[in-house]
Amino acid sequence: MSEYFGTDGFRGEAGVALTADHAYRVGRFIGRYLVTRRKGERPRVVVGKDTRLSSYMFEYALVAGIVASGADAYMMHVTTTPSVAFITRTDKFDCGIMISASHNAYTDNGIKLLNGQGEKEDGELIARLEDYLGGKPEGAEKGELPFAKGDEIGRIVDYTSGRNRYIGYLISLGMYSFRGIKVGLDCANGASWYIAKSVFEALGATTYVINDRPDGTNINENAGSTHIEGLCKFVKENKLDIGFAFDGDADRCLAVDEQGRVLTGDHILLACALYMKERGKLLSNTVVTTVMSNLGLYKALDAAEIGYEKTAVGDKYVYEAMRARGSRLGGEQSGHIIFSKYATTGDGILTSLKLMEVMIAKKTTAGKLYELMQVYPQTLINVPVAEKKAVQEDARVQRAVKEAEQKLGENGRVLVRESGTEPLVRVMVEAASEKECKRLAEKIATAVRAAEKGTRKE
């Protein structure tokens, strides 16, 4: 089990679990790791950040570490995670780094590492970096990391041009004019605050933007894809055709139809899968989902004779399965949607453009796309715990899960899993009725809380 890096990078409370010293040491290690493997060629690392107050502190600490080890650091400044992935891949950087805690509150932050293909970093580099941060001798690669000196010291390069070229890339993917369509954008006071509006206006949409005034502390605060109720109200009040909500680093997107109903990632996957299959573009005739997707999605895919695969939660796992299978479409209910022809990570703005394409090409409305899928009531309860694994293995929890599964049969399902980024166990229940959903979910959550108390006493 990794001590620092989870399913989506190194994440925690800024100044507590993740400090400026951590960021500096990550930069030092990444720079040195790349220098030793480039054998004389100066490595290049591109760095982006979201709008959190601490992102600026971490950016400079990280970059100082990179150049002190002899690699060049290219700064994209405030930008989205998918833009860093895009630039890392297209501009042939050795590594990409995004400073963000995604949908978390501003008090948290994180460091996401991307390999030269713009994919979430894994394997040897993470293992060695974990050792180095943990103070293990082998992690320091035979002692303290040497400092670069003289002309070996790395350079810092302003690379806002990379962000601008990413905007141009998104605009180039717009197959139709958005003229005459009223679109609401909720930028979560995060990394998309400038980019999303620029793209939609360039494609001709009449845009109405909310939560695009970041001040360092308001990222995701009652805004964006995790607090979409504000956009639902905004779309209805302004009689908009559709709305899109992004999260802090804009790798997620959820939509809102003209009636204020939420199109989850599952709705978006289904609408795009049906459209792609009609056009012969759904390679492998398979959609990759996670275990959190709604039962209604699977029933709709079955009816359309489209296959699906389920992975663990995390767009990293979705992408790995897509790459192995050769699938073009995959994602999560939370709004991480991956179109592998165009991106290696979830990309919220790209997702919004692809859903607009479906709506315009099919001459339909967001409401009609919402109605493609019957949503099974789903209750999700997050229970704070200290020992995630021990709690899940507790006999009380396993008994409660088994009883719920027997009660539901084929008309629902139960999922109890640990969060990869927070000290939580997530209890999810789907059932034919909302009342049954809530009752069974609370029963399991009660067992989890009891198990947590028992673990603490031990």
C-alpha positions in Angstrom: 0.0 0.0 0.0 1.5 3.4 -1.0 2.0 5.8 1.8 1.9 9.0 -0.2 0.5 8.3 -3.7 -3.0 6.9 -4.1 -5.2 6.3 -7.1 -5.0 10.0 -8.1 -1.6 11.1 -7.0 -0.3 12.5 -3.7 -3.2 14.2 -2.0 -3.9 15.6 1.5 -4.4 18.7 3.6 -2.0 21.4 2.4 0.6 22.3 5.0 -0.2 19.1 7.0 -0.2 15.9 4.9 1.2 17.6 1.9 3.8 20.3 2.6 6.0 22.6 0.6 8.9 20.4 1.6 7.2 17.4 0.1 6.7 19.3 -3.2 10.4 20.3 -3.2 11.5 16.8 -2.6 9.2 15.4 -5.3 10.7 17.9 -7.7 14.2 17.0 -6.6 13.6 13.3 -7.1 11.7 13.6 -10.5 14.5 15.9 -11.8 17.3 13.5 -10.8 15.4 10.4 -11.9 15.0 11.8 -15.4 18.5 13.2 -15.6 20.0 9.8 -14.8 17.9 8.1 -17.5 18.3 10.7 -20.2 22.1 10.1 -20.2 23.3 13.7 -20.9 20.2 15.1 -22.5 18.4 17.7 -20.4 15.0 16.4 -19.4 11.9 18.6 -19.7 9.0 18.7 -17.2 5.8 20.6 -17.7 3.9 21.8 -14.7 0.3 23.1 -14.3 -1.8 24.1 -11.3 -5.3 24.9 -10.3 -6.6 28.0 -8.4 -6.1 26.9 -4.8 -4.2 29.3 -2.5 -1.6 26.6 -1.8 -1.1 25.7 -5.5 1.2 28.7 -6.0 3.4 27.6 -3.0 3.6 24.1 -4.2 4.3 25.2 -7.8 7.4 27.2 -6.9 8.7 24.5 -4.4 8.2 21.8 -7.0 9.9 23.8 -9.8 12.8 24.7 -7.5 13.4 21.0 -6.9 13.2 20.1 -10.6 15.7 22.7 -11.7 18.0 22.0 -8.7 18.4 18.5 -10.0 19.2 19.5 -13.5 15.9 19.3 -15.4 14.1 22.1 -17.2 10.7 23.1 -15.8 8.0 24.5 -18.2 5.2 26.4 -16.3 1.7 26.4 -17.8 0.5 28.2 -14.6 -3.3 27.9 -14.0 -4.7 25.3 -16.3 -6.5 22.0 -16.3 -5.2 18.5 -15.7 -6.2 17.3 -19.2 -4.4 20.2 -20.7 -1.2 19.2 -18.9 -1.7 15.6 -20.2 -2.3 16.9 -23.7 0.8 19.1 -23.8 3.0 16.4 -22.1 2.1 14.0 -25.0 2.1 16.3 -28.0 5.2 18.4 -27.0 7.1 15.3 -26.1 7.9 16.2 -22.5 9.5 13.6 -20.2 7.0 14.1 -17.5 3.9 16.2 -16.7 2.9 17.4 -13.2 -0.4 18.8 -12.2 -0.9 20.5 -8.8 -4.5 19.9 -7.8 -6.8 18.1 -5.3 -9.5 17.9 -8.0 -13.0 18.2 -6.4 -11.7 18.5 -2.8 -12.0 21.7 -0.8 -9.3 24.4 -1.1 -7.6 23.3 2.1 -6.5 20.2 0.4 -4.1 19.9 -2.5 -2.3 17.2 -4.5 0.4 16.3 -7.0 -0.5 14.3 -10.0 2.3 12.7 -12.1 2.0 11.9 -15.8 4.4 10.0 -18.0 5.7 11.0 -21.4 2.5 9.7 -23.0 0.3 11.9 -20.8 -0.9 8.9 -18.8 -1.1 8.7 -15.0 2.3 7.6 -13.8 2.7 4.3 -12.2 5.3 1.6 -11.6 9.0 2.1 -11.0 9.1 5.9 -10.7 6.3 6.0 -8.1 7.8 3.1 -6.1 11.2 4.8 -6.0 9.7 8.2 -5.1 7.7 6.6 -2.3 10.9 5.1 -0.9 12.7 8.5 -1.2 9.9 10.4 0.5 9.8 7.8 3.2 13.5 8.1 3.9 14.5 4.6 2.8 18.1 4.4 1.7 17.4 2.8 -1.6 15.0 5.6 -2.4 17.8 8.2 -2.5 19.5 6.3 -5.2 22.8 5.5 -3.3 22.8 8.5 -1.0 21.7 12.1 -1.0 20.6 13.4 -4.4 23.4 15.6 -5.9 22.6 19.2 -6.8 23.2 20.3 -10.4 25.8 23.1 -10.7 27.1 25.5 -13.3 25.3 25.2 -16.7 23.8 21.9 -15.5 21.2 23.7 -13.4 17.8 23.5 -15.0 16.0 26.4 -16.7 12.5 27.7 -15.9 10.4 28.5 -19.0 7.0 30.3 -19.1 4.8 28.0 -21.1 1.4 29.7 -21.2 1.5 29.1 -25.0 0.9 25.4 -24.2 -2.4 26.2 -22.5 -3.4 28.4 -25.5 -2.6 25.6 -27.9 -4.8 23.2 -25.9 -7.7 25.7 -26.2 -7.1 25.7 -29.9 -7.1 21.9 -30.0 -10.5 21.8 -28.2 -11.9 24.3 -30.6 -10.7 22.2 -33.6 -12.7 19.3 -32.3 -16.0 21.2 -32.6 -17.7 19.6 -35.6 -20.7 21.9 -35.5 -21.5 25.5 -34.8 -23.1 26.1 -31.4 -24.7 29.3 -32.7 -28.2 29.8 -31.3 -27.7 27.4 -28.4 -27.8 28.8 -24.8 -25.2 27.1 -22.7 -24.6 27.4 -18.9 -21.0 26.8 -17.6 -20.2 26.2 -13.9 -16.4 26.5 -13.7 -16.2 25.6 -9.9 -14.0 28.7 -9.4 -11.3 26.3 -10.7 -8.9 25.7 -13.5 -11.6 25.9 -16.3 -12.7 29.4 -15.4 -10.9 30.9 -18.4 -10.6 28.0 -20.8 -14.3 26.7 -21.0 -15.8 30.1 -21.8 -13.2 30.7 -24.5 -13.9 27.4 -26.2 -17.7 27.7 -26.2 -17.7 31.3 -27.4 -15.3 30.5 -30.2 -17.7 27.8 -31.3 -20.6 30.3 -31.3 -22.6 29.4 -28.2 -24.4 32.0 -26.2 -22.6 31.3 -22.9 -23.8 32.0 -19.3 -21.0 31.4 -16.8 -21.1 31.0 -13.1 -18.4 30.4 -10.5 -15.6 31.8 -12.6 -14.1 34.2 -10.0 -11.5 32.2 -8.2 -9.9 33.8 -5.2 -7.8 30.9 -3.9 -10.3 29.7 -1.3 -13.6 29.3 -3.2 -12.6 26.4 -5.5 -15.4 23.8 -5.5 -17.2 25.8 -2.7 -20.9 25.1 -3.4 -20.0 25.0 -7.0 -19.1 22.7 -9.8 -19.8 19.0 -10.5 -19.9 18.0 -6.8 -22.5 20.8 -6.0 -24.5 20.8 -9.2 -27.7 22.1 -7.6 -26.7 25.7 -8.3 -26.3 25.0 -12.0 -29.7 23.2 -12.1 -31.4 26.3 -10.7 -29.4 28.6 -13.0 -30.3 26.7 -16.2 -34.0 26.6 -15.4 -34.2 30.3 -14.3 -32.4 31.5 -17.5 -34.2 29.0 -19.8 -30.9 27.6 -21.1 -30.7 24.7 -23.5 -28.0 22.8 -21.5 -25.5 23.4 -18.7 -22.1 21.8 -17.9 -20.5 21.6 -14.5 -16.7 21.0 -14.1 -14.7 20.2 -11.0 -11.6 22.0 -9.7 -9.1 20.7 -12.3 -11.7 20.1 -15.0 -11.2 16.5 -15.6 -14.8 15.9 -14.7 -18.0 17.0 -16.4 -21.7 16.6 -15.5 -24.5 18.1 -17.5 -27.9 19.6 -16.8 -30.9 19.5 -19.2 -33.4 22.3 -19.9 -35.6 21.0 -17.0 -32.8 21.2 -14.5 -32.2 17.4 -14.4 -28.7 16.1 -13.9 -27.1 14.0 -16.7 -24.5 12.0 -14.8 -21.4 10.4 -16.3 -23.6 7.3 -17.0 -26.1 9.3 -19.0 -23.2 10.9 -21.0 -21.6 7.5 -21.6 -24.8 6.0 -22.9 -25.6 9.0 -25.2 -22.1 9.0 -26.7 -22.0 5.2 -26.9 -25.2 5.0 -28.9 -24.1 7.8 -31.2 -20.7 6.3 -31.8 -22.2 2.9 -32.5 -24.5 4.4 -35.1 -21.6 5.9 -36.9 -19.4 2.8 -36.6 -16.9 4.6 -34.3 -17.4 2.5 -31.1 -14.4 0.3 -31.5 -14.6 -3.1 -29.8 -18.4 -2.3 -29.3 -17.5 -1.9 -25.6 -17.8 0.8 -23.0 -15.5 0.7 -20.0 -17.3 1.6 -16.7 -16.5 1.4 -13.0 -18.3 -0.6 -10.4 -20.1 2.6 -9.4 -22.1 3.0 -12.6 -25.9 2.8 -12.3 -27.7 -0.4 -13.0 -29.8 1.5 -15.5 -26.8 2.1 -17.7 -26.1 -1.6 -18.0 -29.7 -2.4 -18.8 -29.7 0.3 -21.6 -26.4 -1.0 -23.0 -27.7 -4.6 -23.0 -30.8 -3.4 -24.9 -28.5 -1.7 -27.5 -26.3 -4.8 -27.7 -23.3 -2.8 -26.6 -20.8 -4.7 -24.3 -19.3 -3.3 -21.2 -16.5 -3.9 -18.7 -16.3 -2.9 -15.1 -13.1 -1.6 -13.4 -12.2 -0.3 -9.9 -13.1 3.3 -9.3 -10.6 5.8 -10.9 -10.2 7.1 -14.4 -6.7 5.7 -14.3 -8.1 2.1 -14.1 -10.7 3.0 -16.8 -8.0 4.1 -19.2 -5.8 1.0 -18.5 -8.8 -1.2 -19.4 -9.6 0.8 -22.5 -6.0 0.6 -23.7 -5.9 -3.2 -23.1 -9.2 -3.7 -24.9 -8.8 -1.1 -27.6 -12.0 0.7 -26.5 -12.7 4.3 -27.5 -15.1 5.2 -24.7 -15.1 4.8 -21.0 -15.7 6.7 -17.8 -17.2 7.1 -14.4 -20.6 8.1 -13.0 -18.9 11.1 -11.4 -18.1 12.6 -14.8 -14.6 11.4 -15.6 -15.2 10.5 -19.3 -12.4 9.3 -21.5 -12.5 9.5 -25.3 -9.3 7.7 -26.1 -9.0 8.9 -29.6 -8.5 12.4 -28.3 -7.2 12.2 -24.7 -5.5 9.9 -22.2 -7.3 11.2 -19.1 -10.8 12.4 -18.2 -11.4 15.8 -19.8 -14.4 17.7 -18.7 -14.4 20.4 -21.4 -13.8 17.7 -24.2 -16.7 15.7 -22.7 -19.0 18.8 -22.9 -18.1 19.3 -26.5 -18.8 15.6 -27.4 -22.2 15.8 -25.7 -23.0 19.0 -27.7 -22.0 17.1 -30.8 -24.5 14.3 -30.1 -27.2 16.8 -29.3 -26.7 18.8 -32.5 -26.1 15.8 -34.8 -29.2 14.0 -33.6 -31.2 17.2 -33.6 -32.4 16.5 -30.1 -32.5 18.1 -26.7 -30.6 17.5 -23.5 -33.8 16.3 -22.0 -34.2 13.6 -24.6 -30.7 12.4 -23.9 -31.5 12.3 -20.2 -34.5 10.0 -20.9 -32.4 7.5 -22.8 -31.7 5.8 -19.4 -33.9 4.7 -16.5 -32.0 5.7 -13.4 -32.2 3.2 -10.5 -32.4 4.9 -7.1 -28.9 4.9 -5.6 -27.9 5.9 -2.1 -24.2 6.6 -1.3 -23.1 7.1 2.3 -19.5 8.1 3.1 -18.4 6.8 6.5 -15.2 8.3 8.0 -12.8 5.5 9.2 -9.2 5.1 10.3 -8.6 1.5 9.1 -10.4 1.1 5.8 -9.4 -2.5 5.1 -10.0 -3.8 8.6 -13.5 -2.2 8.7 -14.5 -3.8 5.4 -13.3 -7.2 6.6 -15.3 -7.0 9.8 -17.9 -9.7 10.2 -20.6 -7.2 11.1 -20.1 -5.4 7.8 -19.9 -8.5 5.7 -23.1 -9.9 7.3 -25.0 -6.6 6.6 -23.8 -6.7 3.0 -24.9 -10.3 2.5 -28.3 -9.7 4.0 -28.8 -6.7 1.7 -27.7 -8.6 -1.4 -30.1 -11.4 -0.6 -33.0 -8.9 -0.1 -32.3 -7.2 -3.5 -31.6 -10.2 -5.7 -31.4 -9.1 -9.3 -33.3 -5.9 -8.7 -30.4 -4.0 -7.2 -26.9 -4.3 -5.9 -24.6 -3.4 -3.0 -21.0 -2.0 -3.2 -18.8 -1.3 -0.2 -15.4 0.1 -1.0 -12.7 2.3 0.4 -11.9 5.7 -1.0 -8.6 5.9 -2.8 -8.1 9.6 -1.8 -9.8 10.1 1.5 -10.2 8.3 4.9 -13.6 7.0 4.0 -15.5 3.8 3.4 -18.2 4.3 0.7 -21.4 2.4 1.0 -23.5 2.3 -2.2 -26.9 0.6 -2.6 -29.1 0.5 -5.7 -32.7 -0.7 -5.5 -36.0 -0.4 -7.3 -37.3 2.1 -4.7 -35.6 5.0 -3.1 -37.0 4.0 0.3 -35.5 0.5 0.1 -32.2 2.0 -1.1 -31.9 4.4 1.9 -32.9 1.7 4.4 -30.4 -0.9 3.3 -27.6 1.6 2.8 -28.1 3.0 6.3 -28.1 -0.5 7.8 -24.8 -1.3 6.2 -23.4 2.2 7.2 -24.4 1.5 10.8 -22.4 -1.8 10.7 -19.4 0.1 9.3 -19.6 2.7 12.1 -19.8 -0.1 14.7 -16.8 -1.8 13.1 -14.9 1.4 13.2 -15.5 1.8 16.9 -14.4 -1.8 17.5 -11.2 -1.2 15.5 -10.4 1.9 17.6 -10.9 0.0 20.9 -8.5 -2.7 19.7 
